[in-house]
């Protein structure tokens, strides 16, 4: 039996379409706005490590992290967002606001200028800074947008190897 290139294409497309999303490819995170309680002023700049970020950069990072959580997806080699549920960062004590307790809902996501981070070349270029936010799955504001809480930003720069310092 002989297949044409067109028949082979549609055959492969049909198989890929029938596979579960996590096998066929990544989900597409929403660009819907979120409510980020206690967020920094989006028009101001914040130095962290060797970089300066705008409040808008910080918001975009948290927004993408929440959007990925909502579709149960991650990005990059280190699978961001992921829980940042420990206040001890390689011997350095980190202090977050009381509305950001150390549990599975406190998340970290790479912070980059003009983001959002989406995996980087070869999934390794996430930089040294992270936004930390608190998001309980399904929590929404009065308009139905996901609601998260800004906990802070942190960097590897100047921290013990593998650890973080709050900015």
Rosetta silent file (secondary structure, phi, psi, omega in degrees, C-alpha in Angstrom):
SEQUENCE: XXXXXXXXXXXXXXXXXXXXXXXXXXXXXXXXXXXXXXXXXXXXXXXXXXXXXXXXXXXXXXXXXXXXXXXXXXXXXXXXXXXXXXXXXXXXXXXXXXXXXXXXXXXXXXXXXXXXXXXXXXXXXXXXXXXXXXXXXXXXXXXXXXXXXXXXXXXXXXXXXXXXXXX
SCORE:     score description
SCORE:     0.000 S_00000001
   1 L     0.000  135.814 -175.467    0.000    0.000    0.000 S_00000001
   2 L  -113.401  132.758  178.006    1.366    3.394   -1.007 S_00000001
   3 L  -107.909  141.037  173.153    0.713    6.669    0.870 S_00000001
   4 L   -82.514  165.253  177.794    0.974   10.110   -0.646 S_00000001
   5 H   -59.994  -38.304  179.605    2.707   12.891    1.266 S_00000001
   6 H   -65.620  -44.264  179.452   -0.694   14.497    1.888 S_00000001
   7 H   -62.862  -43.799  179.411   -2.171   11.252    3.252 S_00000001
   8 H   -61.919  -42.490  178.871    0.855   10.749    5.518 S_00000001
   9 H   -58.167  -50.384 -178.312    0.581   14.342    6.794 S_00000001
  10 H   -68.057  -30.425  176.545   -3.080   13.959    7.735 S_00000001
  11 H   -64.914  -48.437  179.407   -2.409   10.553    9.292 S_00000001
  12 H   -65.208  -41.691  177.985    0.311   12.013   11.563 S_00000001
  13 H   -59.837  -41.730  178.947   -1.835   15.071   12.299 S_00000001
  14 H   -63.011  -41.178  178.341   -4.697   12.798   13.332 S_00000001
  15 H   -65.502  -46.671 -179.815   -2.479   10.849   15.729 S_00000001
  16 H   -60.861  -39.111  179.898   -1.063   14.042   17.258 S_00000001
  17 H   -66.526  -30.677 -177.375   -4.573   15.451   17.672 S_00000001
  18 H   -81.315  -16.327 -179.637   -5.695   12.313   19.484 S_00000001
  19 L   -73.236  152.038  174.484   -2.847   12.435   22.023 S_00000001
  20 L   -60.119  153.961 -175.669   -3.396   14.081   25.409 S_00000001
  21 H   -55.426  -39.660 -176.836   -2.329   17.743   25.490 S_00000001
  22 H   -69.320  -18.994  176.517    0.715   17.073   27.665 S_00000001
  23 H   -91.261  -42.015 -175.893    2.013   14.608   25.067 S_00000001
  24 H   -71.793  -28.847 -179.264    1.004   16.520   21.938 S_00000001
  25 L   160.935  174.149 -178.715    2.455   19.830   23.138 S_00000001
  26 L   -72.089  152.494  172.396    2.277   22.580   25.690 S_00000001
  27 L   -74.040  167.194  177.602   -0.906   24.358   26.548 S_00000001
  28 L  -105.311  113.907 -179.775   -1.284   28.005   25.696 S_00000001
  29 L   -69.454  146.865  179.768   -1.417   30.181   28.810 S_00000001
  30 L   -70.652  151.533  171.800   -4.038   32.894   28.898 S_00000001
  31 L  -103.632   15.882  178.479   -3.152   36.554   28.646 S_00000001
  32 L   -60.108  143.525  177.238   -6.180   37.439   30.761 S_00000001
  33 L   -65.527  154.484  172.235   -5.458   40.062   33.406 S_00000001
  34 L  -120.705  162.515  169.562   -5.100   38.985   37.013 S_00000001
  35 E   -96.376  119.788  179.602   -5.617   40.909   40.194 S_00000001
  36 E  -112.407   94.083 -179.370   -2.259   41.075   41.961 S_00000001
  37 E   -61.576  141.159  177.606   -2.918   42.323   45.467 S_00000001
  38 L    65.688   20.906 -178.027   -0.131   44.447   47.003 S_00000001
  39 L   -66.885  151.914  176.036    1.600   44.722   43.615 S_00000001
  40 L   -71.219  156.449  178.108    4.331   47.306   43.154 S_00000001
  41 L   -56.160  122.176 -175.596    3.535   50.464   41.209 S_00000001
  42 L   -67.138  -17.682 -178.860    3.682   49.423   37.538 S_00000001
  43 L   -93.176   -4.642 -178.636    5.218   52.749   36.498 S_00000001
  44 L   -98.785  165.591  178.931    8.164   52.537   38.929 S_00000001
  45 E  -110.569  150.112 -177.564   11.508   50.726   38.659 S_00000001
  46 E  -136.900  123.505  178.905   12.965   48.235   41.121 S_00000001
  47 E   -85.156  134.670  178.139   16.606   47.134   41.315 S_00000001
  48 E  -148.313  120.943 -175.006   17.158   43.465   42.018 S_00000001
  49 L    64.200 -128.457  179.528   20.529   41.785   41.622 S_00000001
  50 L  -101.403    9.194 -176.541   22.237   43.370   38.642 S_00000001
  51 E  -119.408  160.112  172.658   18.986   44.259   36.861 S_00000001
  52 E  -120.083  130.581 -178.233   16.295   46.882   37.120 S_00000001
  53 E  -120.464  150.858  173.664   12.695   45.861   36.514 S_00000001
  54 E   -87.966  162.067  173.091    9.531   47.869   36.171 S_00000001
  55 H   -59.181  -31.127  177.894    6.456   47.156   38.209 S_00000001
  56 H   -67.121  -40.391  175.502    4.936   46.089   34.891 S_00000001
  57 H   -57.824  -42.153 -179.234    7.691   43.454   34.400 S_00000001
  58 H   -64.957  -45.801  178.120    6.863   42.108   37.859 S_00000001
  59 H   -59.501  -46.384 -177.959    3.127   42.014   37.104 S_00000001
  60 H   -60.874  -39.586  178.593    3.703   40.237   33.748 S_00000001
  61 H   -64.411  -46.381  178.891    5.833   37.555   35.439 S_00000001
  62 H   -64.598  -41.288  179.256    3.181   36.875   38.098 S_00000001
  63 H   -58.799  -46.497 -179.467    0.425   36.922   35.472 S_00000001
  64 H   -66.105  -40.163  177.378    2.224   34.303   33.351 S_00000001
  65 H   -58.866  -47.158  178.901    2.936   32.145   36.395 S_00000001
  66 H   -63.029  -43.832 -179.724   -0.733   32.160   37.400 S_00000001
  67 H   -60.297  -39.593  177.919   -1.854   31.501   33.805 S_00000001
  68 H   -67.950  -39.903  177.046    0.433   28.456   33.625 S_00000001
  69 H   -60.334  -39.591 -177.907   -0.867   27.166   36.962 S_00000001
  70 H   -64.364  -23.645  177.636   -4.423   27.462   35.670 S_00000001
  71 L  -109.006   13.531  179.545   -3.629   25.075   32.806 S_00000001
  72 L    52.484   49.150 -178.906   -1.366   22.848   34.950 S_00000001
  73 L  -127.955  164.006  177.577    1.662   23.636   32.817 S_00000001
  74 L  -137.798  170.669  177.281    5.228   24.772   33.438 S_00000001
  75 E  -133.556  146.141  173.328    8.075   26.301   31.461 S_00000001
  76 L    81.155  168.349 -178.913   11.794   25.659   31.361 S_00000001
  77 L   -57.807  -36.161 -178.076   14.129   23.031   32.717 S_00000001
  78 L   -91.064    8.825  173.490   13.232   23.950   36.309 S_00000001
  79 L    54.484   65.083  176.770    9.483   23.746   35.621 S_00000001
  80 E   -87.837  144.792   -1.806    8.306   27.251   36.493 S_00000001
  81 L   -75.756  154.536  171.564    6.160   28.210   38.242 S_00000001
  82 E  -143.828  162.015 -175.532    6.935   26.026   41.193 S_00000001
  83 E   -60.926  139.671  170.128    6.411   26.213   44.924 S_00000001
  84 L  -122.651   77.744 -168.363    8.765   28.346   46.987 S_00000001
  85 L  -106.462   28.467 -179.387    7.573   27.022   50.311 S_00000001
  86 L  -135.419  131.516  179.647   10.664   27.441   52.461 S_00000001
  87 L   -87.707   -4.834  177.291   11.817   30.610   54.223 S_00000001
  88 E  -102.927  114.328 -178.219   15.381   29.300   54.569 S_00000001
  89 E  -109.868   87.639  179.496   17.314   29.847   51.346 S_00000001
  90 L    57.050   45.364  178.689   20.628   28.010   51.741 S_00000001
  91 L    89.647   -3.721  178.510   21.125   29.374   55.252 S_00000001
  92 E  -105.350  119.302 -179.130   19.713   32.823   54.478 S_00000001
  93 E   -75.722  125.546  176.675   16.400   33.594   56.230 S_00000001
  94 L  -105.332  138.712 -179.532   13.811   35.185   53.922 S_00000001
  95 L  -119.643  114.633  178.979   10.898   37.112   55.395 S_00000001
  96 L  -105.529  159.359  176.978    7.716   37.387   53.350 S_00000001
  97 L   -58.389  155.764 -176.651    4.489   39.236   54.249 S_00000001
  98 L   -61.388  -23.611  178.876    2.021   37.309   56.416 S_00000001
  99 L   -81.589    7.541  178.491   -0.356   36.897   53.441 S_00000001
 100 L  -126.090   63.234 -177.450    2.379   34.803   51.758 S_00000001
 101 L   -65.620  158.696 -179.064    2.777   31.797   54.070 S_00000001
 102 L   -79.647   82.854  174.146    5.332   29.088   53.356 S_00000001
 103 L  -142.946 -176.928 -173.911    3.114   26.499   51.697 S_00000001
 104 L   -62.559  -14.153 -179.060    2.555   25.001   48.235 S_00000001
 105 L   -86.467  -12.488  175.598    0.602   28.089   47.099 S_00000001
 106 E   -85.671  120.499 -171.366    3.593   30.411   47.369 S_00000001
 107 E  -120.221  155.992  171.485    5.213   30.255   43.933 S_00000001
 108 E  -120.063  146.670  178.280    8.302   31.571   42.165 S_00000001
 109 E  -146.055  138.355 -178.263    8.536   32.518   38.500 S_00000001
 110 E   -55.584  140.691 -179.910   11.474   33.964   36.530 S_00000001
 111 L  -110.771  120.524  178.088   11.573   37.725   36.257 S_00000001
 112 L  -134.059  157.312  175.960   12.901   39.173   33.008 S_00000001
 113 L   -71.091  140.583  176.781   12.724   42.553   31.339 S_00000001
 114 L    52.121   40.788 -176.553    9.974   42.894   28.747 S_00000001
 115 L   -71.594 -161.220   17.709    8.818   39.332   29.518 S_00000001
 116 L   -93.341  160.894  171.788    7.243   37.058   30.199 S_00000001
 117 L   -61.282  138.450  179.409    9.721   34.225   30.543 S_00000001
 118 L  -140.975   30.446  174.689    8.627   31.320   28.385 S_00000001
 119 L   117.111  -28.528  178.839   11.328   28.697   28.651 S_00000001
 120 L    66.385  162.561  177.099   14.369   30.351   27.160 S_00000001
 121 H   -61.687  125.025 -177.459   16.683   28.890   24.546 S_00000001
 122 H    59.818   20.182  175.060   17.191   25.250   25.514 S_00000001
 123 H    58.549   30.885 -179.379   15.022   25.964   28.581 S_00000001
 124 L  -126.216  -10.974 -173.810   17.874   27.203   30.746 S_00000001
 125 L   -93.287   68.964 -179.320   18.073   30.996   30.443 S_00000001
 126 L   -95.557   -4.552  179.231   15.781   32.083   33.251 S_00000001
 127 L    77.197 -175.723 -174.387   18.137   34.648   34.778 S_00000001
 128 L   -98.929  -12.966 -174.174   18.852   35.253   38.466 S_00000001
 129 E  -106.534  152.355  179.142   15.689   37.013   39.612 S_00000001
 130 E  -137.078  147.930  165.970   12.244   35.708   40.521 S_00000001
 131 E   -93.183  141.849  175.848    8.896   37.152   41.403 S_00000001
 132 E  -116.018  128.370 -179.559    7.302   35.425   44.374 S_00000001
 133 E  -139.741  162.023  179.061    3.514   35.386   44.566 S_00000001
 134 E  -116.490  124.059 -178.712    0.809   33.538   46.449 S_00000001
 135 L  -142.264  121.168  173.817   -2.027   31.960   44.458 S_00000001
 136 L   -97.264  123.510 -177.039   -4.651   29.491   45.592 S_00000001
 137 L   -49.042  126.838  176.775   -6.113   27.650   42.621 S_00000001
 138 L    92.008   -8.311  179.142   -9.541   29.012   41.766 S_00000001
 139 L   -72.760  126.992 -177.380   -9.349   32.246   43.788 S_00000001
 140 E  -131.619  160.002  176.151  -10.915   35.053   41.740 S_00000001
 141 L   -87.938 -173.781 -178.441  -11.796   38.716   42.163 S_00000001
 142 L   -65.372  -20.091  179.051  -15.277   40.241   41.720 S_00000001
 143 L   -94.804    2.512  179.470  -14.774   40.350   37.929 S_00000001
 144 L    86.696    7.034  177.480  -13.859   36.669   37.698 S_00000001
 145 L   -84.547  147.629  176.330  -10.128   37.285   37.167 S_00000001
 146 E   -55.706  142.120 -178.678   -7.586   35.128   38.963 S_00000001
 147 E  -120.594  123.195  178.698   -6.478   36.751   42.218 S_00000001
 148 E  -128.646  171.188 -177.981   -2.925   36.408   43.516 S_00000001
 149 E  -125.269  127.007  178.365   -0.829   38.208   46.132 S_00000001
 150 E   -74.304  124.727 -179.409    2.541   39.815   45.461 S_00000001
 151 E  -103.082  -29.610  179.738    5.110   38.573   47.977 S_00000001
 152 E   149.765 -177.934  173.910    8.294   40.151   46.637 S_00000001
 153 E  -125.148  152.165 -176.576   11.204   39.741   44.256 S_00000001
 154 E  -144.774  162.690 -177.022   14.447   37.923   44.936 S_00000001
 155 E  -138.724  153.846  170.774   17.822   37.256   43.332 S_00000001
 156 L   -80.143  -23.145 -175.434   20.619   34.700   43.350 S_00000001
 157 L   -61.822  122.707  178.892   23.156   37.575   43.053 S_00000001
 158 L    83.115   -4.023 -179.282   25.093   37.895   46.318 S_00000001
 159 L   -90.944  161.827  172.892   23.287   34.943   47.921 S_00000001
 160 L   -55.590  150.367 -177.278   24.856   31.694   49.093 S_00000001
 161 L   -48.409  122.620 -179.984   25.295   29.304   46.122 S_00000001
 162 L    82.517   -6.177 -178.415   21.835   28.218   44.987 S_00000001
 163 L   -97.888 -176.490 -179.290   20.137   30.533   47.489 S_00000001
 164 L  -131.011  157.182  168.585   18.248   33.817   47.210 S_00000001
 165 E  -123.460  140.218  173.889   18.243   37.282   48.725 S_00000001
 166 E   -73.424  146.365  178.925   15.114   39.421   48.816 S_00000001
 167 L   -98.001    0.000    0.000   15.374   42.673   46.903 S_00000001
